[in-house]
Amino acid sequence: MNGPVNGSVNGTVSPANGSADGFAPGRIAYQGEPGSNSHMVCKQHYPAWEAVPCASFEDVFATVEGGDAELAMIPIDNSIAGRVSDIHHFLPTSRLHIVAEHFLRIRFHLMAMPGASLPGIRTVHSHVHALGQCRKVIREHGLVPVISGDTAGAAREVAEAGDPTMSALAPPLAAEIYGLEVLAEDVEDEDHNTTRFVVLSPEAADVPRGDGPVVTSFVFDVRNLPAALYKALGGFATNGVNMTKLESYMVGGRFTATQVLAEVDGHPEDPPVRRALEELAFFTHDIKLLGVYPADPFRARDAPQSAPATD
C-alpha cells in the first residue's frame, strides 16, 4: 500500500472469513481454562484445531510469537463491560496481525454437582464480571457470591470441591467438561451480552479489495498540537469513511502523549480510506496497521435498520 502507514496488507495467510477455511489445522491459543467463552469461540470457528489454554493474555501473545501456536483468539470488546483493557496494551507493541473477527453471544448457566438442587445452593462462584452480569439470579435465590479468577475455573473448583451447596456461573461448555449439572440456563441479566473476539497471526491476512465488507484496524500517536485529533479525524469525515472505533491511551505515563486505536469500514486501498490515512499522517506520527480483515456478518445483523422511505 502506498502512503505513510506502517505494515502490509499483503501476506501469506488467507483470511478466516467466518471459519478456518484457508488455514491448515494447527494450534490456536486462548486465555482462560477449558470451558471458557474463549474456548467456546475457538471450538465454534476452528473445530479441527487444537485449542491451547493460557493463564494470561501475555502468555497467549508469547505462545504465538514463539511459534508454539499458529493463531490466537483474543476478546477485545464486550457489549456490557466495554473494552478489554489488557488487550489494548499488548496490540500496539505485538508483532501479530489481526486476521479475522468473531462475535459470541455470552451465555451463563448456573451449575452445581449432580444431584444438587436450587433450594440447597448457598454460594455461587465465578469471575467478578460474570457475577456482576447475573445479579438477578443471585438475588432471587439469596446466593453468596464468591469471586474466582475465571468462569470456567469456577466450574472446575466446584467440581473438585464436590460440595452440593456450591454452584458456579459459567458457559455451557464448562458443565460438559467438568461433569456438572445445569440448574438454570441463560441467567445473565441482559440478553444482548456479546463479546467481540479477534484472531491474531504472525502473518498479515491477504484480503482482496472489493471482495465483501472489510475492517481496517490501526493505531497512531497524536502530535501535541492544538486540535490535532480533530484535524486528524477530519479526513475520515470529508471522505465519507465510517469510523466504528476510537479509543485513546496515555503513552509512557506522559499526559501530553496520546495513542489512539481506531477502526474503519473499508480497505486501505479504497480511495476514500487511502486519502483519509494520508491526511491523518499530517497531524500524527507512528501510524501502525494492526490488521485488514473480513467483517464478521454479525456487524450487518447488529446494525440499526433504516426506516422505510415514505412519500
Secondary structure in CASP SS format (residue, H / E / C, confidence):
PFRMAT SS
TARGET T0000
AUTHOR 0000-0000-0000
METHOD secondary structure of the structure
MODEL  1
M C 1.00
N C 1.00
G C 1.00
P C 1.00
V C 1.00
N E 1.00
G C 1.00
S C 1.00
V C 1.00
N C 1.00
G C 1.00
T C 1.00
V E 1.00
S C 1.00
P C 1.00
A C 1.00
N C 1.00
G C 1.00
S C 1.00
A C 1.00
D C 1.00
G C 1.00
F C 1.00
A C 1.00
P C 1.00
G C 1.00
R E 1.00
I E 1.00
A E 1.00
Y E 1.00
Q E 1.00
G C 1.00
E C 1.00
P C 1.00
G C 1.00
S C 1.00
N H 1.00
S H 1.00
H H 1.00
M H 1.00
V H 1.00
C H 1.00
K H 1.00
Q H 1.00
H H 1.00
Y C 1.00
P C 1.00
A C 1.00
W C 1.00
E E 1.00
A E 1.00
V E 1.00
P E 1.00
C E 1.00
A C 1.00
S C 1.00
F H 1.00
E H 1.00
D H 1.00
V H 1.00
F H 1.00
A H 1.00
T H 1.00
V H 1.00
E H 1.00
G C 1.00
G C 1.00
D C 1.00
A C 1.00
E C 1.00
L E 1.00
A E 1.00
M E 1.00
I E 1.00
P E 1.00
I E 1.00
D E 1.00
N E 1.00
S C 1.00
I C 1.00
A C 1.00
G E 1.00
R E 1.00
V C 1.00
S H 1.00
D H 1.00
I H 1.00
H H 1.00
H H 1.00
F H 1.00
L H 1.00
P H 1.00
T H 1.00
S C 1.00
R C 1.00
L C 1.00
H E 1.00
I E 1.00
V E 1.00
A E 1.00
E E 1.00
H E 1.00
F E 1.00
L E 1.00
R E 1.00
I C 1.00
R C 1.00
F C 1.00
H E 1.00
L E 1.00
M E 1.00
A E 1.00
M C 1.00
P C 1.00
G C 1.00
A C 1.00
S C 1.00
L H 1.00
P H 1.00
G H 1.00
I C 1.00
R C 1.00
T E 1.00
V E 1.00
H E 1.00
S E 1.00
H C 1.00
V H 1.00
H H 1.00
A H 1.00
L H 1.00
G H 1.00
Q C 1.00
C C 1.00
R H 1.00
K H 1.00
V H 1.00
I H 1.00
R H 1.00
E H 1.00
H C 1.00
G C 1.00
L C 1.00
V E 1.00
P E 1.00
V E 1.00
I E 1.00
S C 1.00
G C 1.00
D C 1.00
T H 1.00
A H 1.00
G H 1.00
A H 1.00
A H 1.00
R H 1.00
E H 1.00
V H 1.00
A H 1.00
E H 1.00
A H 1.00
G C 1.00
D C 1.00
P C 1.00
T C 1.00
M E 1.00
S E 1.00
A E 1.00
L E 1.00
A E 1.00
P C 1.00
P H 1.00
L H 1.00
A H 1.00
A H 1.00
E H 1.00
I H 1.00
Y H 1.00
G C 1.00
L C 1.00
E E 1.00
V E 1.00
L E 1.00
A E 1.00
E C 1.00
D C 1.00
V C 1.00
E C 1.00
D C 1.00
E C 1.00
D C 1.00
H C 1.00
N C 1.00
T E 1.00
T E 1.00
R E 1.00
F E 1.00
V E 1.00
V E 1.00
L E 1.00
S E 1.00
P C 1.00
E C 1.00
A C 1.00
A E 1.00
D C 1.00
V C 1.00
P C 1.00
R C 1.00
G C 1.00
D C 1.00
G C 1.00
P C 1.00
V E 1.00
V E 1.00
T E 1.00
S E 1.00
F E 1.00
V E 1.00
F E 1.00
D E 1.00
V E 1.00
R C 1.00
N C 1.00
L C 1.00
P C 1.00
A C 1.00
A H 1.00
L H 1.00
Y H 1.00
K H 1.00
A H 1.00
L H 1.00
G H 1.00
G H 1.00
F H 1.00
A H 1.00
T H 1.00
N C 1.00
G C 1.00
V C 1.00
N C 1.00
M E 1.00
T E 1.00
K E 1.00
L E 1.00
E E 1.00
S E 1.00
Y E 1.00
M E 1.00
V E 1.00
G C 1.00
G C 1.00
R E 1.00
F E 1.00
T E 1.00
A E 1.00
T E 1.00
Q E 1.00
V E 1.00
L E 1.00
A E 1.00
E E 1.00
V E 1.00
D E 1.00
G C 1.00
H C 1.00
P C 1.00
E C 1.00
D C 1.00
P H 1.00
P H 1.00
V H 1.00
R H 1.00
R H 1.00
A H 1.00
L H 1.00
E H 1.00
E H 1.00
L H 1.00
A H 1.00
F H 1.00
F H 1.00
T E 1.00
H E 1.00
D E 1.00
I E 1.00
K E 1.00
L E 1.00
L E 1.00
G E 1.00
V E 1.00
Y E 1.00
P E 1.00
A C 1.00
D C 1.00
P C 1.00
F H 1.00
R H 1.00
A H 1.00
R H 1.00
D H 1.00
A C 1.00
P C 1.00
Q C 1.00
S C 1.00
A C 1.00
P C 1.00
A C 1.00
T C 1.00
D C 1.00
END
